[in-house]
Amino acid sequence: MRPQPTQPLTPADIIERSQWDFFWIPADASLIDRPELLLVRCPRDVAMLNSVTRSRPVAGSFDALVDEVGRAHQGVTSRWLVRDLPSHGALSPALVRAGYVPIHDHGAYWLGLPHAGVSIPSPTVRAERVRDMAGLCDWYSVADAVFGAQRPPTQDLERFLEACTRQAARVHRFVAYRGKRAVSCGALTSFPSLRFAYLWGGGTLPSDRGRGAYRAVLHARVEHATRLGLTGVGMYARDESSAPIVERVGFVRHGSMTYWDRLP
């Protein structure tokens, strides 16, 4: 029998698969990785370290997987990334029965590279790649104000800085400045096997929104991904915040994904 031809990955597939690569997890986190289930778990109550990024039904049912995840994430906030796959129609009821609730809807947004460029409407804003501790601290000063992402301890900062400045780094962070003031931040993680970069951590201080800072960081990340030789960038953009912005600059929506959370 001839092998069946492999279906090419869609942009939505690539964006989802970028969430399957946990090269970045800390030493106190671990994985459960099977074709039907991929999760990370950690004793710390951090949702991104206690999340499910791949789930496929077993014998048409998700109940056994939901029970297994509940045990793995006992005592911490548990999160499922639920893509709009036909097979996931039965997942939402199983999550409801287990005490999960949907908290954020996202679009899967894709931009093919090379691209003509994401325009920067304000010449008073400059975006710079994080290359030293001062830049990383500026990145966290914005992220803390926007997302409540508190600055990590010094030893973690040093590890994060090394991760985004070493040769062949896969994580790259950017800060936008108005004068000497950090006003916006964003990052990308490259996935060479997918020839793709996932964009994350994009946000702007409330006082500086609508003045070009977000676009400056977005432009810098798209240009950097192009220099890395990648063929696409994308993200899960929240419907109520970043989705309209990335649509306006040329990103195309390829389906949706919803966070489902269960508190400890």
LINVENWO-V512946 format. One line per field, one symbol per residue. phi: phi as a letter, one per 20 degrees, with the letter a starting at -180 (. if undefined). A space follows every 10 residues. Layout:
# LINVENWO-V512946
phi: ???
This chain:
# LINVENWO-V512946
phi: .ffffffffe gfffffffee edfefffedb ddccgebcbd cbffecffec cddbbcfdlm cdgffffffg ffdfncfdcd edeeegfefe fgfffffene cfdbecdedc cfdfcgoefd fcfedcdcff cbffffffgf fffffedmef ffggffgfff fffdcffmfd dcdccdddmd efcbbabcce cgfelbceeb meacggfdfm cnffffffgf ffffffffne dacaaeefge cegfffffdo fdecnbbcfd dcfg
